[in-house]
Amino acid sequence: MPLTTVRVPDAIAAAFEQAEEVVSRYFRLRTDDPRHGTIEIAGERYVLVRAASLSVEFFALVQELYGPGREQDADEFARNILFDLAHAIGRSDAHNFHTRMGLVDPIARLSAGPVHFAHAGWAFVDIDPSSRPSADRDYFLLYEHPYSFEADAWLRSGKRRDFAACIMNAGYSSGWCEASFDVELVSTEVLCRARGDECCRFIMAHPERIEQRVAEYFAREGRSSARTLRDAYPIPDFFVRKRMEEELRRSRDLLEQRVQERTAELARSNERLRAEMDERQRVERQLAQTQKLEAIGRLAGGVAHDFNNLMAVVIGNAGLLARRVPPGDPLRTFVDEITAAGHRAAELTRHLLAFSRAQIPATEQLALTSIVSGVTMLLRRVIGEEIALVTELGAAAGFVEADRGRIEQVIMNLAVNARDAMPRGGTLTIATDRVTLDGARATALGVEPGGYARLTVSDTGTGMDEHVLAHLFDPFFTTKADGAGTGLGLSTVYGVVRQAGGAIEVTSAPGRGARFDVFFPRVEPPPARARDEGVPAVPRGTETVLVAEDQTQLLVVVGATLRDLGYAVLEASDPVEALHAARDHRGPIDLLLADVVMPRMRGPELAARVREVRPEIHVLFMSGYFDDGGLGREGEPVDLIAKPFAPDGLARKVREVLDRPRPR
């Protein structure tokens, strides 16, 4: 029986004939029920979408959101969003049909795709005989969509495109084939009727081979090379982002391996010392343990801070996208996924920096009870419905001087630790009150006598024996299964509490749950006016900012963020370029935003040399590692923003610095 919905080489025609019969029978089982607004095919619900709304009109909408003069940026954003969406749909549809049809062979899996493509109204598929689909990086597919819905939509609109328009066709087909062959694939359109070409032709290959395949195609066809490959045939950057996430994961794994190796080396050294310390007093053993924790913390912080530039790029770009995609918009899901990936990559680094005390603190007078109340809703989601959360919050607990985020991290880590100790459910109790530690009690805890705000986190879980209690705050010590925890949660708690001048007391026994009493030094409450201030709106400005950052991706993100806020931006990828800009720019430069650590010259030295030619310029440093030594001039406050930062945080810090009187 001749094929009617696809055109394929004879070598694989048999598989497509079978697929055409099965898929065509599937689409004949259609039921329309307009009274309930449903279309069902073989028990699956479908929806009809106008072709123009996913092509011509979508591009017009994005250009309107970006505004005049940014058409190129808008088109690039629209292409990537449409490709990502279609790629995900193609993978999902493929998995569904593979399961329904019981397909295992990759060619058989592939065969259902073009037939489904034709029945769903995307396009007719014509696969060239030169194609070599295979389950490896040599995969190659040359094919045409003679009746592509995207090209037809553009042609009917009367608008001709300079770039290939069939974005969703490329995304869907590569998603289906990726699921069929279990190998990463990307597709790009090399000829497009919407651009005036004679047909809509595509090349599909592995992301690392796609540009080579496109270049070989044009060389073989002898076509004009007037258009550059990058501009005329853009490769969707979905896989670029994916590879970046994978590189972050690989870097994290390498970090864990290096730290664990160093920890093991230190542990072996400590084993030799323990034999000599058996008869020493308990205070000496505690001192040695503290020194070990601080040494490992410095190691962890020194390695981890390098990743903050990468995390700043992920989080910064996600923040820029979030501003352009309103809540409730279906595209917001993709923005949220990017944000979540950035925060997952940042999580381990934040733990390490908190433990090493290398995170930039933002201390203030905070009501301990208020902090606990603020995270209660989030805690209920984290611990799950099978665990009851009881709060006993005393307003008399008073105020502590600390960083809000770190106190919240302490509460969250202790709550998660308690949750893991109650796998079959139980009760988690969080309480706050005020206590006075006398001389003996304070000495035993290693703090000064006086008034303290106490945070108590207790559970009805499995409890801990003496061995676990002895190593509870050791970095990377965990009783969980491999891969279920990093062993940094409680060591991070220990580092945050000790940095705040506090102490932790743990009471537990097997089968009797556990109780953590955390003591923070009490301080006088801030003036009522400071406590009642509302959260200001994101500030904007029109001043000129010179940004010096050697990481190109982060430089682009920071520049785009500031321009969105109305500032004029001068970008410099190294200190020497920044010096030239400071000397050569004819207009005013109101702020130097400089990375602390750059090649050839540190941020403080750059600031000093810029001030030689522009003495009244404001200076704001940015860094992923807290080390304020030598950042500013003697007697002058130092302004520093921690990486990774969100766009709103950068906006407020820049405005805060610019609103001060100019330096003299």
C-alpha positions in Angstrom: 0.0 0.0 0.0 1.5 3.3 -1.1 2.2 5.9 1.6 -0.1 8.9 1.6 0.9 11.0 4.6 4.7 10.9 4.3 7.5 10.4 1.7 10.5 8.3 2.9 13.4 6.3 1.4 12.5 2.7 0.3 14.7 1.2 2.9 12.5 2.3 5.8 9.1 2.4 3.9 7.9 -0.8 5.6 8.0 0.7 9.1 6.2 3.8 7.9 3.5 1.8 6.2 2.7 0.0 9.4 2.8 3.3 11.3 0.5 5.0 8.8 -2.1 2.3 9.2 -2.0 2.4 13.1 -1.8 6.2 13.5 -4.4 6.9 10.8 -6.8 4.5 12.6 -6.0 6.3 15.8 -7.0 9.7 14.4 -10.2 8.3 12.9 -11.4 7.7 16.5 -12.3 11.4 16.9 -15.2 12.7 18.9 -16.1 16.5 19.0 -18.3 17.8 21.7 -18.6 21.6 21.3 -21.2 21.8 24.1 -18.5 20.8 26.6 -15.6 22.4 24.6 -13.9 19.0 24.0 -12.2 17.2 21.2 -11.1 13.6 21.9 -9.2 11.2 19.8 -8.9 7.6 21.0 -9.6 8.7 24.5 -7.0 11.5 24.4 -8.1 15.1 24.6 -6.8 17.5 21.9 -7.0 21.2 21.3 -7.1 23.2 18.1 -4.8 26.3 17.9 -4.7 28.8 15.0 -1.5 28.6 13.0 -1.0 32.3 12.9 -1.2 32.6 16.7 1.9 30.4 17.1 3.8 32.2 14.3 3.1 35.6 12.9 1.0 36.9 15.7 3.2 35.5 18.4 6.3 37.2 17.0 4.3 40.5 16.7 3.2 40.2 20.3 6.8 39.7 21.5 8.1 42.6 19.5 5.4 44.8 21.0 6.5 43.7 24.5 10.2 44.5 23.7 9.4 47.8 22.2 10.8 49.7 19.2 14.4 49.3 18.3 14.7 45.8 19.9 13.1 43.7 17.1 16.2 41.5 16.8 16.2 40.7 20.5 12.4 40.0 20.4 12.7 37.6 17.5 15.5 35.7 19.1 13.5 35.4 22.4 10.4 34.2 20.4 12.3 31.7 18.4 13.9 30.1 21.5 10.6 30.0 23.4 8.7 28.4 20.5 11.5 25.9 19.8 11.7 24.8 23.5 7.9 24.5 23.7 7.6 22.4 20.5 10.6 20.3 21.4 9.0 19.3 24.8 5.6 18.6 23.1 7.4 16.4 20.5 9.1 14.4 23.2 5.9 13.9 25.1 3.8 12.9 22.1 6.5 10.4 21.1 6.6 8.7 24.5 2.8 8.5 24.4 2.7 6.9 20.9 5.6 4.6 21.6 3.8 3.2 24.6 0.4 2.9 22.8 2.0 1.1 19.9 4.5 -1.0 21.9 7.4 0.3 19.8 11.0 -0.6 20.7 13.0 -0.3 17.5 14.2 3.3 16.9 13.2 3.4 13.2 9.8 2.0 14.1 9.5 4.7 16.8 10.5 7.4 14.3 7.9 6.2 11.8 4.9 7.2 13.9 6.2 10.8 14.2 5.7 12.0 10.6 2.4 10.3 10.3 1.2 11.9 13.5 2.7 15.2 12.2 0.5 15.1 9.1 -2.7 14.1 10.9 -2.2 16.9 13.5 -1.9 19.6 10.8 1.8 20.5 11.3 3.2 19.5 7.9 3.7 16.8 5.4 7.1 15.1 5.8 9.5 14.2 3.0 12.7 12.4 4.2 15.7 12.6 1.9 17.4 9.3 1.0 20.8 10.8 2.1 19.5 10.7 5.7 21.2 8.4 8.2 19.2 8.2 11.4 21.2 6.4 14.1 21.2 6.2 17.9 24.5 8.0 18.3 26.1 11.4 17.6 26.4 10.6 13.9 22.6 10.9 13.5 21.7 12.9 10.4 18.3 13.6 8.9 17.6 15.8 5.8 13.9 16.3 5.3 11.3 18.8 4.0 7.9 20.0 5.2 6.2 20.9 1.9 3.1 22.3 3.7 4.5 23.7 7.0 1.8 25.5 8.9 4.3 28.2 10.0 5.5 29.0 6.5 1.9 29.1 5.2 0.9 31.5 8.0 3.6 33.9 7.1 2.9 33.7 3.4 -0.8 34.3 3.9 0.0 37.3 6.1 2.0 38.9 3.3 5.0 39.4 5.6 8.3 38.1 4.4 10.9 37.0 7.0 14.6 37.4 6.9 15.1 34.3 9.0 13.7 30.8 8.7 10.2 30.8 10.2 9.4 27.1 10.8 10.6 27.1 14.4 8.0 24.8 16.0 8.2 22.4 13.1 12.0 22.1 13.8 11.4 21.8 17.6 8.7 19.2 17.4 10.4 16.9 15.0 13.7 17.0 16.9 11.9 16.3 20.1 10.1 13.3 18.6 13.3 11.9 17.1 15.2 12.5 20.3 12.7 10.4 22.2 12.8 7.7 19.5 16.6 7.3 19.3 17.4 8.3 23.0 20.1 10.7 21.8 20.1 14.5 22.0 19.0 16.1 18.8 18.4 19.6 17.4 16.9 20.7 14.1 17.4 23.9 12.0 15.6 25.1 8.9 18.1 25.8 6.0 15.5 26.7 3.4 12.1 28.4 4.1 9.3 29.4 1.8 8.4 32.2 4.2 11.9 33.7 3.3 11.4 33.3 -0.4 13.2 29.9 -0.8 11.7 27.2 -3.0 10.8 24.8 -0.1 11.0 24.3 3.7 14.0 22.1 4.2 15.5 21.0 7.6 18.7 19.4 8.9 18.6 17.4 12.2 21.7 16.3 14.0 23.4 16.1 17.4 23.9 19.6 19.0 27.7 19.1 18.7 27.4 18.2 15.0 24.6 20.4 13.7 26.8 23.4 12.5 29.1 21.0 10.7 26.2 19.2 9.0 24.7 22.6 7.9 28.1 23.7 6.5 28.5 20.4 4.6 25.0 20.7 3.2 25.7 24.2 1.7 29.1 23.2 0.4 27.5 20.1 -1.3 24.7 22.2 -2.7 27.0 24.9 -4.0 24.7 27.6 -2.6 25.8 31.2 -2.0 27.5 31.8 1.3 26.5 35.5 1.4 24.4 34.9 4.6 26.4 33.8 7.6 25.5 30.5 9.2 24.9 32.2 12.6 22.6 34.9 11.3 20.7 33.2 8.5 20.3 29.8 10.0 20.3 30.3 13.8 20.6 27.2 16.0 18.2 27.3 18.9 20.1 27.7 22.2 18.0 25.2 24.1 20.9 22.8 24.1 23.4 25.4 25.0 21.5 26.2 28.2 21.1 22.4 28.8 24.8 21.9 28.5 25.5 24.8 30.8 23.3 23.1 33.5 25.1 19.8 33.0 28.4 21.6 33.3 27.2 23.1 36.6 26.3 19.6 37.8 29.6 18.2 36.8 31.4 21.0 38.5 29.4 20.5 41.6 30.3 16.8 41.6 34.0 17.6 41.1 33.7 20.1 44.0 32.2 17.5 46.3 34.9 15.0 45.3 37.7 17.5 46.0 36.3 18.5 49.3 35.6 14.9 50.4 39.2 14.0 49.5 40.5 16.9 51.5 38.2 16.0 54.4 39.4 12.4 54.3 43.0 13.6 54.4 42.3 15.8 57.4 40.4 13.0 59.1 43.4 10.7 58.7 45.6 13.3 60.3 43.1 13.8 63.2 43.1 10.0 63.8 46.8 10.1 64.6 46.2 13.1 66.9 43.3 11.5 68.8 45.6 8.9 70.4 47.6 11.8 72.0 44.4 13.7 73.0 42.7 10.9 75.0 43.7 12.3 78.3 43.2 16.0 77.5 40.3 17.9 78.8 37.0 18.2 77.0 37.6 21.9 76.3 40.8 21.1 74.4 38.9 18.6 72.2 36.2 21.1 71.4 38.8 23.6 70.4 40.5 21.1 68.0 37.0 20.3 66.5 36.3 24.0 66.0 39.6 24.5 64.3 38.9 21.6 62.0 35.5 22.9 61.0 37.0 26.4 60.3 39.8 24.9 58.1 37.3 22.8 56.1 35.0 25.8 55.8 37.8 28.0 54.4 38.6 25.2 51.8 34.9 24.9 50.9 34.4 28.6 50.6 37.5 29.1 48.5 36.4 26.5 46.0 32.7 27.3 46.0 32.9 31.1 45.3 34.1 30.5 41.7 30.6 29.2 40.8 28.8 32.3 41.9 29.5 34.0 38.6 27.8 31.2 36.7 24.9 31.2 39.1 24.6 35.0 38.7 24.2 34.5 34.9 21.4 31.9 35.3 19.5 33.8 38.0 20.0 37.2 36.3 18.8 36.0 32.9 15.8 34.4 34.6 15.0 37.6 36.4 15.1 39.5 33.1 12.7 37.0 31.5 10.4 37.2 34.4 9.9 40.9 33.9 8.8 40.3 30.3 6.5 37.4 30.9 3.6 38.3 33.3 2.3 35.9 35.9 -0.4 33.6 34.5 1.1 33.6 31.0 1.7 30.0 29.9 5.3 30.9 29.0 5.9 31.8 32.6 6.3 28.0 33.3 9.5 28.0 31.3 10.9 31.1 33.1 10.1 29.4 36.4 11.9 26.3 35.3 15.1 28.3 34.4 14.9 30.1 37.8 14.5 26.8 39.6 17.5 25.3 37.8 19.6 28.3 38.8 18.6 28.1 42.4 19.2 24.3 42.5 22.7 24.8 41.1 23.3 27.6 43.7 22.1 25.6 46.7 25.2 23.7 47.4 27.4 26.7 46.9 25.3 28.7 49.4 25.7 26.0 52.0 29.4 25.9 51.5 29.8 29.7 51.7 27.6 29.9 54.8 29.7 27.3 56.5 33.0 29.1 55.5 31.6 32.5 56.6 32.4 33.7 53.2 28.9 34.9 52.3 28.4 38.6 52.4 26.3 39.3 55.6 23.5 41.8 55.9 22.9 42.0 59.6 20.1 43.9 61.3 18.1 43.9 64.4 15.4 41.2 63.9 12.6 39.8 66.1 13.3 36.1 66.4 9.6 35.2 66.8 8.8 37.2 63.6 11.3 35.3 61.6 9.9 32.0 62.6 6.3 33.2 61.8 7.5 34.3 58.4 8.7 30.8 57.4 5.9 28.8 58.9 3.9 28.5 55.7 6.9 27.3 53.8 7.8 24.8 56.5 4.4 23.2 56.3 5.0 22.5 52.6 8.5 21.2 53.2 7.7 18.8 56.0 4.7 17.3 54.4 1.1 16.6 55.6 2.0 13.5 57.6 4.0 15.6 60.1 2.1 18.0 62.5 3.7 21.4 63.0 3.2 23.0 66.4 4.5 26.5 67.1 4.9 28.0 70.6 6.2 31.5 69.9 6.9 33.9 72.7 6.9 37.6 71.9 9.3 38.1 74.8 12.1 36.3 72.9 13.2 39.7 71.8 15.6 40.8 69.1 18.8 39.4 67.7 21.4 40.9 65.4 21.9 38.6 62.4 21.3 38.1 58.7 17.6 37.2 58.1 18.4 34.7 55.4 20.9 32.9 57.5 18.5 32.6 60.5 15.8 31.3 58.1 18.4 28.8 56.8 19.0 27.6 60.4 15.3 27.1 60.9 14.8 25.3 57.6 17.8 23.0 58.0 16.7 22.0 61.5 13.1 21.4 60.2 14.3 19.3 57.3 16.6 17.3 59.6 13.6 16.7 61.9 11.4 15.7 59.0 13.9 13.1 57.8 14.0 11.6 61.3 10.2 11.0 61.2 9.6 9.0 58.0 6.3 7.7 59.3 5.0 11.0 60.6 5.2 12.7 63.9 5.2 16.1 65.5 7.6 19.0 64.9 7.6 21.7 67.5 9.2 25.1 67.1 9.3 27.5 70.0 10.9 30.8 70.9 11.5 32.3 74.3 14.1 34.3 76.3 16.6 32.9 78.8 19.5 34.1 80.9 22.7 32.1 80.8 24.7 32.3 84.0 28.5 31.8 84.2 28.6 28.0 84.4 26.0 27.4 81.8 27.5 30.0 79.4 31.0 28.5 79.9 29.7 25.0 79.1 28.2 26.4 75.9 31.2 28.5 74.9 29.5 31.9 75.1 29.5 35.0 77.2 27.0 35.1 80.2 23.9 37.3 79.6 20.5 37.4 78.0 19.7 35.2 75.0 16.8 34.6 72.6 16.3 30.8 72.4 15.0 29.0 69.3 13.9 25.4 70.1 13.3 22.8 67.4 12.2 19.4 68.7 10.7 16.3 67.0 9.3 12.9 67.9 11.5 11.0 65.5 14.0 8.2 65.8 16.5 10.1 67.9 20.4 9.8 67.9 22.9 7.7 69.7 26.1 9.0 71.3 28.2 8.3 68.2 25.9 10.4 65.9 25.8 13.2 68.6 29.6 13.3 68.7 29.8 13.9 64.9 26.6 15.8 64.4 28.2 19.0 63.2 31.0 17.4 61.2 31.0 18.5 57.5 29.8 15.8 55.2 28.8 13.5 58.1 25.4 12.0 57.4 23.4 9.0 58.4 21.3 9.1 55.2 21.7 6.8 52.2 24.1 7.7 49.5 22.8 10.5 47.3 20.1 11.4 49.9 22.0 14.3 51.5 25.2 16.3 51.4 26.0 16.2 55.1 26.3 20.0 55.1 22.9 20.9 56.7 23.8 20.8 60.4 27.4 21.9 59.8 26.0 25.0 58.1 23.7 25.6 61.1 26.7 25.4 63.4 28.6 27.9 61.3 25.8 30.4 61.1 25.0 30.2 64.9 28.7 30.5 65.9 29.2 33.4 63.6 26.2 35.2 65.2 27.9 34.7 68.7 25.5 32.0 69.7 25.6 28.4 70.7 23.7 25.1 70.1 22.7 22.5 72.7 21.4 19.1 71.5 19.4 16.6 73.5 18.5 13.2 72.0 18.4 9.4 72.6 17.4 6.5 70.3 13.7 6.3 70.0 13.0 9.5 72.0 13.3 12.2 69.3 15.7 15.1 69.4 15.7 18.7 70.7 17.9 21.5 69.4 18.2 24.6 71.6 19.8 27.5 69.7 20.9 30.5 71.7 21.3 34.0 70.0 22.6 37.0 72.0 19.7 39.4 72.6 20.0 43.0 71.5 18.0 46.2 71.9 15.1 46.5 69.4 15.6 49.0 66.5 13.6 52.3 66.6 9.9 51.8 65.7 10.3 53.9 62.6 12.9 51.6 61.1 10.8 48.5 61.8 7.7 50.0 60.2 9.2 51.0 56.9 7.6 49.4 53.9 9.3 47.6 51.1 10.1 50.2 48.4 9.3 49.7 44.8 12.1 48.8 42.4 14.0 52.1 41.8 15.1 53.3 38.4 17.5 56.0 37.2 19.0 57.8 34.2 22.6 58.1 35.3 25.6 56.6 33.4 27.1 53.4 34.9 30.5 51.9 33.9 30.4 48.1 34.5 33.7 46.3 34.7 33.3 42.5 34.8 35.6 39.9 33.1 32.9 37.2 32.9 31.3 38.0 29.5 27.9 36.4 30.2 27.5 38.2 33.5 28.6 41.5 32.0 25.8 41.1 29.4 23.2 40.3 32.1 24.2 43.2 34.3 24.2 45.6 31.4 20.8 44.5 30.2 19.4 44.8 33.7 20.6 48.3 34.2 19.4 49.4 30.7 16.0 48.0 31.6 16.0 50.3 34.6 16.7 53.4 32.5 20.4 53.7 33.0 23.0 54.4 30.3 25.6 51.6 30.5 29.3 51.4 29.5 30.5 47.8 29.4 34.2 46.8 30.0 35.3 43.2 29.9 38.6 43.9 31.8 40.1 46.6 34.0 42.2 48.1 31.2 39.2 48.6 29.0 37.3 50.2 31.9 40.2 52.7 32.4 40.1 53.7 28.7 36.3 54.2 29.0 36.7 56.3 32.1 39.2 58.5 30.3 37.7 58.7 26.8 33.9 59.0 27.5 33.0 62.6 27.0 29.9 62.6 29.2 29.5 62.1 32.9 30.0 58.7 34.5 28.1 58.5 37.8 28.9 55.0 39.1 31.7 52.4 38.6 30.2 48.9 39.2 33.3 46.6 39.4 34.0 43.0 40.1 36.5 42.6 43.0 38.6 39.8 41.4 39.6 40.4 37.8 42.7 39.5 35.7 45.5 42.1 35.5 44.0 44.4 38.2 41.7 43.9 41.2 38.6 46.0 41.5 39.9 48.3 44.3 43.0 49.2 42.3 40.8 49.9 39.3 38.5 52.1 41.4 41.5 54.1 42.7 42.8 54.7 39.1 39.4 55.7 37.8 39.1 58.2 40.6 42.3 59.8 39.5 40.5 61.0 36.4 36.9 61.1 37.8 37.3 61.9 41.6 33.5 62.3 42.2 32.5 59.0 40.8 30.6 56.6 43.1 31.9 53.0 43.4 30.0 49.8 44.0 31.9 46.4 44.1 30.4 43.0 43.3 31.8 39.7 44.5 30.9 36.1 45.0 33.2 35.8 48.0 33.3 38.0 51.1 36.7 39.6 51.5 36.5 43.3 52.0 40.2 43.8 52.7 41.5 46.9 50.9 38.2 47.6 49.0 37.8 51.3 49.8 39.7 54.4 50.8 40.5 54.8 54.5 37.6 56.3 56.5 35.1 55.7 53.6 32.3 53.1 53.7 32.6 50.2 51.2 29.6 49.3 49.1 29.5 45.7 48.1 26.8 43.5 46.5 27.0 39.7 46.7 26.8 37.4 43.7 24.5 35.9 42.6 22.1 38.8 42.8 18.5 39.2 41.4 17.8 42.2 39.1 15.6 43.9 41.8 18.4 43.6 44.4 20.9 45.1 42.0 18.5 48.0 41.2 18.1 48.9 44.9 21.8 48.7 45.7 22.7 50.9 42.7 20.1 53.5 43.6 21.2 53.5 47.2 24.8 54.3 46.2 23.9 56.9 43.6 21.6 58.7 46.1 24.5 59.5 48.4 26.5 62.7 48.2 29.3 62.5 45.7 32.8 61.7 47.0 35.2 64.5 47.3 
